[in-house]
């Protein structure tokens, strides 16, 4: 009988750990939102330096543009290569720009950009803050009345949220270019026709829904990386575990949130 209860016990413990993680993550996001107001309306001595936010945005977003472009260009080209033979079979090759454009703008652009950013920036943030936690630098900051939330968490969370949204647009553009190149040499569709059909296919809400997803994904990546990094215990091994957990949990949360958003938009007829 105890052997039969072990799987149920482990499942319950895993569920409690996830609930605890989501709860702490929600509290951190709330505290970050309150602290972020000091960026603009706080007193002069309590404002966050814009230079710090700019440095984090450059580190998180600009430095990852090359990797993101390579991945999304390949994805756009792969979609075109896979779909083109089927469309040629039924005489619907003119629908290729619509398939590539809508799928990237609504779903794959924000999703792929966020997943790549998780491995590029999320793991880096968790390792950085984890090293500071192990070295007791966070305790030293609190001892000097310096808030780690305002000086470390807020700029990183804002940077990941803003730059994930910007990278979603970058992903869309590069992926459409990948599909355009394949369409030109696979089915002979001119570049200008491809761009015209893409513009006709993509509606405003397609673009806006992708940006909404990307901003939420970026918020989750930054907040989770900061939380797991600042709660590291156990030295160097703890830093490695926090980095791994950041990547794995972020990807799982991103995919689940993408399913929730897509289901909600589908139910609303959007």
C-alpha positions as CSV (number, residue, x, y, z in Angstrom):
1,X,0.0,0.0,0.0
2,X,2.7,2.6,0.8
3,X,4.3,1.8,-2.6
4,X,1.0,2.7,-4.3
5,X,0.8,6.0,-2.4
6,X,4.3,7.1,-3.4
7,X,3.5,8.3,-6.9
8,X,0.5,10.2,-5.6
9,X,2.6,11.8,-2.9
10,X,5.3,12.8,-5.4
11,X,2.7,14.3,-7.7
12,X,1.2,16.3,-4.8
13,X,4.6,17.5,-3.8
14,X,5.4,18.6,-7.4
15,X,2.1,20.4,-7.5
16,X,2.7,22.2,-4.3
17,X,6.2,23.3,-5.5
18,X,4.6,24.7,-8.7
19,X,1.9,26.5,-6.7
20,X,4.6,27.9,-4.4
21,X,6.7,29.1,-7.3
22,X,3.8,30.7,-9.1
23,X,2.8,32.5,-5.9
24,X,6.2,33.9,-5.2
25,X,6.6,34.9,-8.8
26,X,3.3,36.8,-8.7
27,X,4.4,38.6,-5.5
28,X,7.7,39.5,-7.2
29,X,5.9,40.8,-10.2
30,X,3.7,42.9,-8.0
31,X,6.6,44.3,-6.0
32,X,8.5,45.0,-9.2
33,X,5.5,46.9,-10.7
34,X,5.3,49.1,-7.6
35,X,9.1,49.7,-7.5
36,X,9.1,50.5,-11.2
37,X,6.9,53.6,-10.6
38,X,10.0,55.2,-9.1
39,X,11.6,55.2,-12.5
40,X,9.5,58.2,-13.5
41,X,7.7,59.6,-10.5
42,X,10.1,58.8,-7.6
43,X,12.2,61.3,-5.8
44,X,15.5,62.3,-7.4
45,X,17.6,60.2,-5.0
46,X,15.3,57.1,-5.4
47,X,14.9,57.0,-9.2
48,X,16.5,54.1,-11.1
49,X,19.3,55.2,-13.4
50,X,18.2,55.2,-17.1
51,X,21.8,54.2,-17.9
52,X,21.2,50.9,-16.0
53,X,18.0,50.1,-17.9
54,X,19.7,50.9,-21.2
55,X,22.6,48.7,-20.4
56,X,20.3,45.8,-19.6
57,X,18.2,46.3,-22.7
58,X,21.4,46.2,-24.8
59,X,22.6,43.1,-23.1
60,X,19.2,41.3,-23.3
61,X,17.9,42.4,-26.6
62,X,20.5,43.9,-29.0
63,X,23.2,41.2,-28.3
64,X,20.7,38.5,-29.0
65,X,19.4,39.8,-32.4
66,X,21.9,37.8,-34.4
67,X,21.0,34.5,-32.8
68,X,17.3,35.2,-33.0
69,X,17.6,36.3,-36.7
70,X,19.4,33.1,-37.6
71,X,16.8,30.9,-35.9
72,X,13.7,32.7,-37.2
73,X,15.0,33.0,-40.8
74,X,15.5,29.3,-40.8
75,X,12.0,28.7,-39.3
76,X,10.4,30.8,-42.0
77,X,12.3,29.1,-44.7
78,X,11.4,25.6,-43.3
79,X,7.7,26.4,-43.1
80,X,7.8,27.6,-46.8
81,X,9.7,24.5,-47.9
82,X,7.3,22.2,-46.1
83,X,4.1,23.9,-47.2
84,X,5.1,24.8,-50.8
85,X,4.8,21.2,-52.3
86,X,1.4,20.7,-50.8
87,X,0.1,24.0,-52.1
88,X,1.5,23.3,-55.5
89,X,-0.3,20.0,-55.6
90,X,-3.7,21.7,-55.1
91,X,-2.9,24.9,-57.0
92,X,-2.9,27.3,-54.0
93,X,0.7,28.5,-54.1
94,X,-0.6,32.1,-53.7
95,X,-1.6,31.2,-50.1
96,X,2.0,30.6,-49.1
97,X,2.7,34.2,-47.9
98,X,-0.5,34.1,-45.8
99,X,0.5,30.8,-44.1
100,X,4.1,32.0,-43.3
101,X,3.1,35.5,-42.3
102,X,0.1,34.7,-40.1
103,X,1.7,31.7,-38.3
104,X,4.8,33.8,-37.5
105,X,3.1,37.0,-36.4
106,X,0.4,35.3,-34.3
107,X,2.3,32.3,-32.8
108,X,5.8,31.4,-33.8
109,X,7.5,34.8,-33.8
110,X,6.8,35.6,-30.1
111,X,7.2,32.0,-29.1
112,X,10.5,31.3,-30.8
113,X,11.9,34.7,-29.8
114,X,11.0,34.1,-26.2
115,X,12.5,30.6,-26.1
116,X,15.8,31.8,-27.6
117,X,15.8,34.7,-25.2
118,X,15.3,32.4,-22.3
119,X,18.5,30.5,-23.0
120,X,20.4,33.7,-24.0
121,X,19.4,36.2,-21.3
122,X,17.3,34.3,-18.7
123,X,20.1,31.9,-17.8
124,X,22.6,34.7,-17.7
125,X,20.4,36.8,-15.3
126,X,19.8,33.8,-13.0
127,X,23.5,33.0,-12.9
128,X,24.5,36.6,-12.2
129,X,22.1,37.1,-9.4
130,X,22.7,33.6,-8.0
131,X,26.5,34.4,-7.8
132,X,25.7,37.6,-6.0
133,X,23.4,35.7,-3.6
134,X,26.0,33.0,-2.9
135,X,28.7,35.7,-2.3
136,X,26.4,37.5,0.1
137,X,26.5,40.6,-2.0
138,X,22.7,40.9,-1.7
139,X,22.9,40.9,2.0
140,X,25.6,43.6,1.8
141,X,23.3,45.8,-0.3
142,X,20.5,45.4,2.2
143,X,22.9,46.3,5.0
144,X,23.7,49.5,3.3
145,X,19.9,50.3,2.8
146,X,20.2,49.6,-0.9
147,X,17.2,47.7,-2.3
148,X,18.1,44.8,-4.6
149,X,14.6,44.9,-6.0
150,X,14.9,48.4,-7.2
151,X,18.5,48.3,-8.4
152,X,18.8,44.7,-9.7
153,X,15.3,43.3,-10.4
154,X,13.4,46.2,-11.8
155,X,15.9,47.1,-14.7
156,X,16.2,43.4,-15.7
157,X,12.5,42.7,-15.7
158,X,11.7,45.9,-17.6
159,X,14.5,45.1,-20.1
160,X,13.3,41.6,-20.8
161,X,9.7,42.7,-21.1
162,X,10.5,45.6,-23.5
163,X,13.1,43.7,-25.6
164,X,11.1,40.5,-25.9
165,X,8.3,42.6,-27.4
166,X,10.8,44.3,-29.8
167,X,12.4,41.0,-30.7
168,X,9.0,39.6,-31.6
169,X,8.8,42.3,-34.4
170,X,12.3,41.4,-35.4
171,X,11.4,37.7,-35.6
172,X,8.4,38.4,-37.8
173,X,10.4,40.5,-40.3
174,X,13.3,38.0,-40.5
175,X,11.0,34.9,-40.8
176,X,8.9,36.6,-43.5
177,X,12.2,37.3,-45.4
178,X,13.1,33.6,-45.0
179,X,9.8,32.5,-46.5
180,X,10.1,35.1,-49.3
181,X,13.5,33.8,-50.4
182,X,12.3,30.2,-50.5
183,X,9.1,31.2,-52.3
184,X,11.1,33.0,-55.0
185,X,13.4,30.1,-55.8
186,X,10.9,27.2,-55.0
187,X,7.7,28.3,-56.7
188,X,8.9,31.4,-58.6
189,X,6.9,34.0,-56.7
190,X,8.3,37.5,-57.2
191,X,9.4,39.4,-54.1
192,X,7.0,42.2,-54.6
193,X,4.0,39.9,-55.0
194,X,5.0,37.9,-51.9
195,X,5.2,41.1,-49.8
196,X,1.9,42.4,-51.1
197,X,0.1,39.1,-50.3
198,X,1.7,39.1,-46.9
199,X,0.5,42.6,-46.1
200,X,-3.0,41.7,-47.3
201,X,-3.1,38.6,-45.1
202,X,-1.9,40.0,-41.8
203,X,-4.5,42.0,-39.9
204,X,-3.9,44.5,-37.2
205,X,-5.0,42.2,-34.4
206,X,-2.7,39.4,-35.7
207,X,0.2,41.8,-35.0
208,X,-1.2,43.1,-31.7
209,X,-1.9,39.7,-30.3
210,X,1.7,38.6,-31.0
211,X,3.0,41.7,-29.2
212,X,0.7,41.0,-26.2
213,X,2.1,37.4,-25.9
214,X,5.7,38.6,-26.3
215,X,5.4,41.2,-23.6
216,X,3.9,38.7,-21.1
217,X,6.5,36.1,-22.1
218,X,9.3,38.7,-21.4
219,X,7.8,39.6,-18.1
220,X,7.8,35.9,-17.1
221,X,11.4,35.3,-18.2
222,X,12.8,38.3,-16.4
223,X,10.8,37.8,-13.2
224,X,11.5,34.1,-13.0
225,X,15.2,34.5,-13.7
226,X,15.5,37.1,-11.0
227,X,13.5,35.1,-8.4
228,X,15.4,31.9,-8.9
229,X,18.7,33.7,-9.0
230,X,18.1,35.7,-5.8
231,X,16.9,32.6,-3.9
232,X,20.0,30.4,-4.7
233,X,21.3,28.3,-1.9
234,X,24.2,25.8,-1.9
235,X,27.1,27.5,-3.5
236,X,28.2,26.9,-7.1
237,X,26.0,23.9,-7.5
238,X,23.0,26.0,-6.4
239,X,23.9,28.6,-9.1
240,X,24.0,25.8,-11.8
241,X,20.7,24.4,-10.6
242,X,19.0,27.8,-10.6
243,X,20.3,28.4,-14.2
244,X,18.9,25.1,-15.4
245,X,15.6,25.6,-13.6
246,X,15.3,29.1,-15.2
247,X,15.6,27.8,-18.7
248,X,13.3,24.7,-18.2
249,X,10.6,26.4,-16.1
250,X,10.5,29.5,-18.4
251,X,10.0,27.4,-21.5
252,X,7.3,25.4,-19.8
253,X,5.5,28.5,-18.6
254,X,5.8,30.2,-22.0
255,X,4.3,27.3,-23.9
256,X,1.4,27.0,-21.3
257,X,0.8,30.7,-21.5
258,X,0.8,30.6,-25.3
259,X,-1.8,27.8,-25.2
260,X,-3.9,29.9,-22.8
261,X,-3.7,33.0,-24.9
262,X,-4.5,31.1,-28.1
263,X,-7.4,29.3,-26.6
264,X,-8.8,32.6,-25.2
265,X,-8.4,34.4,-28.6
266,X,-10.1,31.4,-30.3
267,X,-13.0,31.4,-27.9
268,X,-13.5,35.2,-28.5
269,X,-13.4,34.7,-32.2
270,X,-10.2,36.7,-32.6
